[in-house]
Amino acid sequence: MTNFVEELRWRGMLHDIMPNTEEKLNEGMTSGYIGFDPTADSLHVGHLTQIMTLIHFQNAGHKPFALVGGATGMVGDPSGKSDERNLQTPEMIEHNLKGMKKQLAKFLKFEEGGNGAVMVNNADWFKDMNLFTFIRDVGKHITVNYMMAKDSVKRRLEGDSGLSFTEFCYQLIQGYDFYHLWKNENCLVQMGGSDQWGNIVTGTELIRRKDGGTAYAITTQLIKKADGTKFGKTESGAVWLDPEKTSPYKFYQFWLNASDDDVKKWIRIFTLKNKEEIEALEKEHDAAPHLRILQKALAEDITVKTHSVEALEAAIKTSEFLFGNGSLEFLKTLTENQVLEMFEGIPQFNISKSDLAEGIDAATLLAEKTKVFPSKGETKKLIQGGGVSVNKEKVADVMQVFSTEHLINDQFIVVQKGRRNYFLLIAD
Ligand SMILES: N[C@@H](Cc1ccc(O)cc1)C(=O)O
């Protein structure tokens, strides 16, 4: 057994901890849980802190429970939310649960017995819960005064949009989850992001008042970015763990683009590298920051853990193709969708195959048939300056002729101005 809390502490993950929690965990193998609500059909990078917490918990020798919120997803957690949420349909929740469960299963070791991870769904104990049982056996132990004093509730009472009775009940439902797992699975600790403190403590309070029992709580830091923008969002939206929603290439790039300040924190939080390894990498990084050694180490580690070694290799090759000396051969191995995904956000122009079949000179192709460059004169100047490439080869002369033979996979032509400015021509 190792000291789980100390692990969170040196990694900069610990936010709050209830008295005696660390001592309790150090006594021996303990069960603990984190809940995930099915708000979408995939987890996103914002969930990774919780996932890493469970991984550390298990690696320290404790038994992790990953709870999926089939019941709580029907209600909606007001914590950290300034507005009432829309209710999700049971079908949506079912669909979302499926996606989330598959992802969670990838990160933890689920072998039977010992400290093997366990997945539970709170719908299993709530589906037969009767309203009168709930308000008599659960509600009676917690006062409305107590519930109203929570940050998540107070803020909504002060704001304009208020809070429905439905969301007001949320803390009691999560509180009962903790009670249920404490009672039936000897689950003594609940963990979560710092916004979950209120809900977790309602649980320890319920355990105390209902059964005179003791339970423990740990919360982790919310991830912040040094520049003040929100973690986990790019121009194209959230960064998802599902490769269908965020390609492994984009996922890899997200981590690769971390700032130097952020990466030093994130490499501690999102990888399992130990202190010595991280400090050695930091030293190497600081000697030549432009090599982005820390960013690469972080991006590689987390892409393999979330996707696979193969996905990482493809992501690196794609990055090399776009930003380095990658070869055209690589592009030929990709499907149409993979090419389009790779060039997402890069200017694209259509060109007709029949025009190409006749052969088109560079100036006409780039300034007339497409608007890659504003005019033939401009195109000529750029080409003479040696600044234009087609399919990764310098265009030597404005009169150079291009035809369907130049189409990659019978569909694409890649144009570059300088090294970094890409344009994609799509033939139809
Ligand atoms: N309320 C948590 C999810 C959760 C659900 C049920 C629980 O028992 C615990 C946690 C969240 O929104 O992130």
The ligand as a Gaussian input file, in Angstrom:
#p B3LYP/6-31G(d) Opt

LIG

0 1
 N      -22.911000      14.844000      -9.105000
 C      -21.779000      14.293000      -9.793000
 C      -22.000000      12.902000     -10.278000
 C      -22.393000      11.939000      -9.186000
 C      -23.590000      11.272000      -9.241000
 C      -23.968000      10.401000      -8.236000
 C      -23.128000      10.189000      -7.155000
 O      -23.492000       9.336000      -6.162000
 C      -21.911000      10.845000      -7.093000
 C      -21.571000      11.737000      -8.104000
 C      -21.425000      15.207000     -10.949000
 O      -22.260000      15.912000     -11.425000
 O      -20.322000      15.195000     -11.416000

